[in-house]
Amino acid sequence: MRIEFPQSSRAGFPWNQAQLRVGSEPDNDLVLAAGQAAAHHLRIAIDRRGWVLEVLPDATRVYVNARPVRERAILRPGDMLSVGDCRMLLCADEAPEGRSSPEMPEQERCTVALRAVAGPLSGHVLSIADRLELGPHGRMPLDLPQGETATLAIVWRDGKLCLETDQTIDARYPARVNGTVVQQTVLLPGDQIGIGIHRFLIDAPGLEPEPEFVMPEPPPEPLPEDAAGPRGEVWWLIATAAVLALGIAVLLFVHF
């Protein structure tokens, strides 16, 4: 994880441990000003679900992508975390530039969609088809502060899903993928595209790798003594038979 502080001179904060503690006391991993956070404000832990945010007792409300969180929330790369007037952008460790993606057959592209999870378009699920464009001349507008405009286009190129934007790098609200500023890149399932207050997720189940099924090893063939019963039971039967045989022999000897 890498935490950036947009519109602030504070340097980025790298973190690669299993838990991150945030608050104003010096024993926290990430220390904020006393006017921004409680002594021990929140904790971010990694488990099988990913990054899990927990708001600690006596802390003021925390916001994730402008939505209040009272107790817990699942975080994704590209989320904006707000504590007081401090804004923290969660970024993936790996930048999206230069990565590759498997090609997807044209007949399977109907399953790919863009899902809005924050911002004015939240709740909309937009099919991508051959091309999806958002902006002044696109299917839906992208409202940005200060009257800034932008165009995002998601297109198929050589069987790969790609993002293109007409923004320049020095835009006040640049487009980001998993927290990293981009102008164009290959998209993968689960990527979060952010621009201003807008957040979109890529739903592309057909691009996800097929799970590998590992066949369990066959159980060993049972031994004859295993089929006869526990070893203690076998010896008990042998001992019982020997006692009976001895008893019969004694009876016959006495009788004669």
Buried (B, 14 or more C-beta within 10 A) or exposed (E): BBBBBEEEEEEEBEBEEEEBBBBBBEEBBBBBEEEBBBBBBBBBBBEEEEBBBBBBEEBEEBBBBEEEBEEEBEBBBBBBBBBBEBBBBBBBEEBBEEEEBEEBEEEEBEEBBBBBBBBBBBEBEBEBEEEBBBBEEBEBBBBBEEEBEBBBBBBBEEEBBBBBBBBEEEBEBBBBBBBBBBBBBBBBBBBBBBBBBBBBBBBBEBBEEEEEEEEEEEEEEEEEEEEEEEEEEEEEEEEEEEEEEEEEEEEEEEEE
